[in-house]
Each structure stands twice: as structure tokens, then as C-alpha cells.
Amino acid sequence: MLDLRVETFLCVWKNRSYSRASEELYITQPAVTQHIQYLERHYNSKFFDYSNRKLKLTKAGQLFYKYAISAKVAEKAITDKLHEINGKSKKLSFAATLTIGEFTLAPLLADFIKTFSGYDVTMYVDNTETVLEMLEKGEITFALVEGLFNKGDYETRLLKTASFILIAPVHHRLATKESISLEDLKGETIILREKGSGSREILERGLFDKNYTLEHFGNIIEIGNVNVIKNMVKNGIGLSFMYKDAAIREIREGLLREVVISDFVLEREFNFIHLRNDIVQDEVDMFFSFFHDVGL
């Protein structure tokens, strides 16, 4: 079992708060403080600092965090392997961010399940922030991620490079143009995913690099479902940015139009990520090979 004090450390960092960690762990805040102080004394290192009223990891804390996450993941892997030895079925849990899970991966799932028929497979689909949290908690073995993340925290392998595009109703005034500029979007209604989603962050960072913000647009509508966004665009409610994989069928069928922005070209990686764990490394390699070989 993972030491409770290590669990406390992970919970404090996840919540960026001693008080919220105490609530989640159902222990007192002084107990949380004692657990952290014990670890810091044991390793003769300070793990947390407060800067501008924000909790931050020291360099020692960053190193210990990587150890703690690896230990948590290893504990779950050992538990699962022991269950398999005791005659229970193999279990595989993984996650994908929304575009990959709903559109890129969906046509391949049947073949994936057939290929790994010896496993009870569970796949989660959620935004980047949630998927990374599941991976760090050891709830999933690997993740397929479209968003931005710190590659230094994970074992990362590139699956593909994907285009991030603007879509419009086919009869929109901009849809008939060969290309437009970002300035042409001033005052337009833009339909976006919620905060915490990979696609939302990619758009905001791309705009920032061009010295723009979301305030450049006339109106922002937040919707948490890509299919709903596409239907809203088709009905003329607004324009939207998304990965081309998510809209390729509608574009091919003439239901939506890709609008080329000459001064705003975005391409991002789709990555296969996992935490280092020698116990399941061979299996992880096997799962990655499937996605790589089918040309995801």
C-alpha cells in the first residue's frame, strides 16, 4: 500500500491547498501539515513554497512528485497483476481527449477490442485536464491526448500531427472566400469548448502569439459537446475552431465549410502518453503499436 503521507502529498499538490486536501482525505488540516512535515524531515528537503499566495513545488518537490506518482501507478499495476494471477480477467482502462475519442478513434474501436479480446476494456473520453488527472491518479494505463501538456511529466510518443481549423456554415459570407485574415473575424460569434479543454487552450495560445484575445470576436458561446457545436454552426449561430478530424465528415458532405485563415495556421500533435512503469511497459508498447500501425 502507498504510504498515507505520500497520498497526502499528492492530494495537497492536486488541490494546491492544505485545507482542500484535508477535506478530500477526511483528515484534519493539522494532520495534513504533519504528514508533509514528516516527509520533508525524512528527506531533509522542503517540498512546497508559497509565492504570491500560490502553492508551488520546489525543485525537491518536483522530483518527489515524480517519485510519488510513479509509486502510485506501480501500486495499481501490481494490484491488477495479482488479480490476474488469482484468475481474474485482465483489465485495461485508458482515456482519450474529446476529438480523438469521439472522432479519430471511434472507427478503430471495434478492431482494437477484437485485437485485445483478452482484456475487459474501459475507455473514458473527457477534456485534457481531466484525462491527465486520471493518468496521474493511476486510474488509466495510457491516454491519447490532443491538448497541450508538459511532456517532461510523461512518457510521450507522437501519433500524428493534426490541423486546427475554422469552420463556418456553407452560406456564410466568409465561406465563399479563398482565404481570410484574423481581422476579418472581428465581431463574429465564435462557439468554443469549455475552459480546461485542449482545443480551447490551443486557440487561446494561438491568438496570444498573434497579439489577439477572445475579446477580438463579437460574442463567445461556450459548449461542452463537439457535435452540438457543429450543429450550431450548421444552423448559422456562429463559427467555430476545432480539429479537422472532428469536422471532416461534414466538410466532405458539404454541410460545413473550412475557412482558410492566411495569417493563422495551427497544427498540433496527437500524442500517446503514459507514466513510466516497468511492470506494464511491454503491454503499453503493444497498445501503442496498434495505434501506430493502423495509422491513427
For each residue, the residues with C-beta under 8 A, 3 or more apart:
1: 75
2: 6 7 71 72 75
3: 6 7
4: 7 8 35
5: 8 9 35 36 38 39
6: 2 3 9 10 39 68 71 72
7: 2 3 4 10 11 25 72
8: 4 5 11 12 21 25 27 32 35 36
9: 5 6 12 13 35 36 39 47 64 65 68
10: 6 7 13 14 65 68 69 72
11: 7 8 14 15 21 24 25 32
12: 8 9 15 16 17 18 21 32 36 48 55
13: 9 10 16 48 55 57 61 65
14: 10 11 21 133 136
15: 11 12 20 21 24
16: 12 13 20 54 55
17: 12 20 21 55
18: 12 21 22 29 32 33 36
19: 22 23 29
20: 15 16 17 23 24
21: 8 11 12 14 15 17 18 24 25 32
22: 18 19 25 26 27 28 29 31 32
23: 19 20 26
24: 11 15 20 21
25: 7 8 11 21 22 32
26: 22 23
27: 8 22 31 32
28: 22 31 32
29: 18 19 22 32 33
30: 33 34
31: 22 27 28 34 35
32: 8 11 12 18 21 22 25 27 28 29 35 36
33: 18 29 30 36 37
34: 30 31 37 38
35: 4 5 8 9 31 32 38 39
36: 5 8 9 12 18 32 33 39 40 47 48
37: 33 34 40 41
38: 5 34 35 41 42
39: 5 6 9 35 36 42 43 47 64
40: 36 37 43 44 45 46 47
41: 37 38 44
42: 38 39
43: 39 40 60 64
44: 40 41
45: 40 58 60 61 64
46: 40 49 58 60 61
47: 9 36 39 40 57 58 60 61 64
48: 12 13 36 55 56 57 58 61
49: 46 55 56 57 58
50: 53 54 55 56
51: 54 56
52:
53: 50
54: 16 50 51
55: 12 13 16 17 48 49 50
56: 48 49 50 51
57: 13 47 48 49 61 62 65
58: 45 46 47 48 49 61 62
59: 62 63
60: 43 45 46 47 63 64
61: 13 45 46 47 48 57 58 64 65
62: 57 58 59 65 66
63: 59 60 66 67
64: 9 39 43 45 47 60 61 67 68
65: 9 10 13 57 61 62 68 69
66: 62 63 69 70 153
67: 63 64 70 71
68: 6 9 10 64 65 71 72
69: 10 65 66 72 73 136 138 275
70: 66 67 73 74 275 276 277
71: 2 6 67 68 74 75
72: 2 6 7 10 68 69 75 76 136 137 138
73: 69 70 76 77 138 275 277
74: 70 71 77 78 277 279
75: 1 2 71 72 78 79 138
76: 72 73 79 80 138 139
77: 73 74 80 81 138 277 279 280
78: 74 75 81 82 279
79: 75 76 82 83
80: 76 77 83 84 90 91
81: 77 78 84 85 279
82: 78 79 85 86
83: 79 80 86 88 91
84: 80 81 87 88 89 90
85: 81 82
86: 82 83
87: 84
88: 83 84
89: 84 118 119 120
90: 80 84 118 119 120
91: 80 83 119 120 122
92: 116 119 120 121 122 141 287
93: 121 122 123 124 139 140 141
94: 121 122 123 124 140 141 142 143 144 287
95: 101 123 124 125 126 131 134 135 140 143 144
96: 100 101 105 123 124 125 131 143 144 145
97: 100 101 125 126 127 128 131 143 144 145 146 147 197 198
98: 101 102 125 126 127 146 193 197 198 199 226
99: 102 103 104 146 162 198 199 226 242 243 245 246
100: 96 97 103 104 105 144 145 146 245 270
101: 95 96 97 98 104 105 106 123 124 125 144
102: 98 99 105 106 125 226 227 246
103: 99 100 106 226 243 245 246 248
104: 99 100 101 144 162 245 270 296
105: 96 100 101 102 108 109 144 296
106: 101 102 103 109
107:
108: 105 111 112 291 294 296
109: 105 106 112 113 123
110: 113 114
111: 108 114 115 294
112: 108 109 115 116 121 290
113: 109 110 116 117 121
114: 110 111 117
115: 111 112 290
116: 92 112 113 119 121 287 290
117: 113 114
118: 89 90
119: 89 90 91 92 116
120: 89 90 91 92
121: 92 93 94 112 113 116
122: 91 92 93 94
123: 93 94 95 96 101 109
124: 93 94 95 96 101 131 134 140
125: 95 96 97 98 101 102
126: 95 97 98 130 131 134
127: 97 98 130 131 147 193 194 196 197 198
128: 97 131 132 145 146 147 148 149 196 197 198 201
129: 132 133 196 197
130: 126 127 133 134 196
131: 95 96 97 124 126 127 128 134 135 140 143 145
132: 128 129 135 136 143 145 149
133: 14 129 130 136 137
134: 95 124 126 130 131 137 139 140 143
135: 95 131 132 138 139 140 142 143 154 273 274 275
136: 14 69 72 132 133 275
137: 72 133 134
138: 69 72 73 75 76 77 135 275
139: 76 93 134 135
140: 93 94 95 124 131 134 135 143
141: 92 93 94 274 280 283 284 287
142: 94 135 272 273 274 284 287 288
143: 94 95 96 97 131 132 134 135 140 272 273 274
144: 94 95 96 97 100 101 104 105 159 270 271 272 273 291 296
145: 96 97 100 128 131 132 149 198 270 271 273
146: 97 98 99 100 128 162 198 199 243 268 269 270 271
147: 97 127 128 197 198 199 201 202 268
148: 128 198 201 202 205 268
149: 128 132 145 153 154 271 273
150: 153 154
151: 154 156
152:
153: 66 149 150
154: 135 149 150 151 273 274 275
155: 273 274 275 276
156: 151 271 272 273
157: 271 272 273 288 292
158: 161 269 270 271 272
159: 144 269 270 271 272 291 292 296
160: 269 270 296
161: 158 267 268 269 270
162: 99 104 146 243 244 245 267 268 269 270
163: 243 244 266 267
164: 199 202 203 206 241 242 243 244 266 267 268
165: 241 242 243 244 247 258 259 266
166: 185 239 240 241 258 259 261
167: 230 233 239 240 241 242 247 250 251 256 257 258 259
168: 172 174 175 233 239 256 257 259
169: 172 175 233 234 235 236 256 257
170: 175 254 255 256 257
171: 175 236
172: 168 169 175 176 236 239 257 259
173: 176 177
174: 168 177 180 184 185 188 239 259
175: 168 169 170 171 172 257 259
176: 172 173
177: 173 174 180 259
178: 260
179: 259 260 261 262
180: 174 177 184 185 259 260 261 262
181: 184 261 262 263 264
182: 185 207 210 212 216 261 263 264
183: 186
184: 174 180 181
185: 166 174 180 182 188 190 216 217 239 261
186: 183 216 217 218
187: 217 218
188: 174 185 217 218 238 239
189: 217 218 219 220 221 237 238 239
190: 185 214 217 219 220 221 238 239 240 241
191: 221 222 223 229 232 233 237 238 239 240
192: 199 200 203 214 220 221 222 223 240 241
193: 98 127 197 199 200 222 223 224 226 229 242
194: 127 197 200 222 223 224
195: 200 222
196: 127 128 129 130 200
197: 97 98 127 128 129 147 193 194 200 201 224
198: 97 98 99 127 128 145 146 147 148 201 202
199: 98 99 146 147 164 192 193 202 203 241 242 243
200: 192 193 194 195 196 197 203 204
201: 128 147 148 197 198 204 205
202: 147 148 164 198 199 205 206 266 268
203: 164 192 199 200 206 207 241 266
204: 200 201 207 208 213 214
205: 148 201 202 208 209
206: 164 202 203 209 210 264 266
207: 182 203 204 210 212 213 214 216
208: 204 205 211 212 213
209: 205 206
210: 182 206 207 263 264
211: 208
212: 182 207 208 216
213: 204 207 208 216
214: 190 192 204 207 217 220
215:
216: 182 185 186 207 212 213
217: 185 186 187 188 189 190 214 220
218: 186 187 188 189
219: 189 190 238
220: 189 190 192 214 217
221: 189 190 191 192 232 237 238
222: 191 192 193 194 195
223: 191 192 193 194 228 229 232
224: 193 194 197 228
225: 228 229
226: 98 99 102 103 193 229 230 242 246
227: 102 230 231
228: 223 224 225 231 232
229: 191 193 223 225 226 232 233 240 242
230: 167 226 227 233 234 240 242 246 247 250 256
231: 227 228 234 235
232: 191 221 223 228 229 235 237 238 240
233: 167 168 169 191 229 230 236 237 238 239 240 256
234: 169 230 231 250 255 256
235: 169 231 232
236: 169 171 172 233
237: 189 191 221 232 233
238: 188 189 190 191 219 221 232 233
239: 166 167 168 172 174 185 188 189 190 191 233 259
240: 166 167 190 191 192 229 230 232 233
241: 164 165 166 167 190 192 199 203
242: 99 164 165 167 193 199 226 229 230 246 247
243: 99 103 146 162 163 164 165 199 246 247 268
244: 162 163 164 165 247 248 251 258
245: 99 100 103 104 162 248
246: 99 102 103 226 230 242 243
247: 165 167 230 242 243 244 250 251 256 258
248: 103 244 245 251 252
249: 252 253
250: 167 230 234 247 253 255 256
251: 167 244 247 248 254 255 256 257 258
252: 248 249
253: 249 250
254: 170 251
255: 170 234 250 251
256: 167 168 169 170 230 233 234 247 250 251
257: 167 168 169 170 172 175 251
258: 165 166 167 244 247 251
259: 165 166 167 168 172 174 175 177 179 180 239
260: 178 179 180
261: 166 179 180 181 182 185 264 265
262: 179 180 181
263: 181 182 210
264: 181 182 206 210 261
265: 261
266: 163 164 165 202 203 206
267: 161 162 163 164
268: 146 147 148 161 162 164 202 243
269: 146 158 159 160 161 162
270: 100 104 144 145 146 158 159 160 161 162 296
271: 144 145 146 149 156 157 158 159
272: 142 143 144 156 157 158 159 288 291
273: 135 142 143 144 145 149 154 155 156 157
274: 135 141 142 143 154 155 277 284
275: 69 70 73 135 136 138 154 155
276: 70 155 281
277: 70 73 74 77 274 280 281 284
278: 281
279: 74 77 78 81
280: 77 141 277 283 284
281: 276 277 278 284 285
282: 285 286
283: 141 280 286 287
284: 141 142 274 277 280 281 287 288
285: 281 282 288 289
286: 282 283 289 290
287: 92 94 116 141 142 283 284 290 291
288: 142 157 272 284 285 291 292
289: 285 286 292 293
290: 112 115 116 286 287 293 294
291: 108 144 159 272 287 288 294 296
292: 157 159 288 289 295 296
293: 289 290
294: 108 111 290 291
295: 292
296: 104 105 108 144 159 160 270 291 292
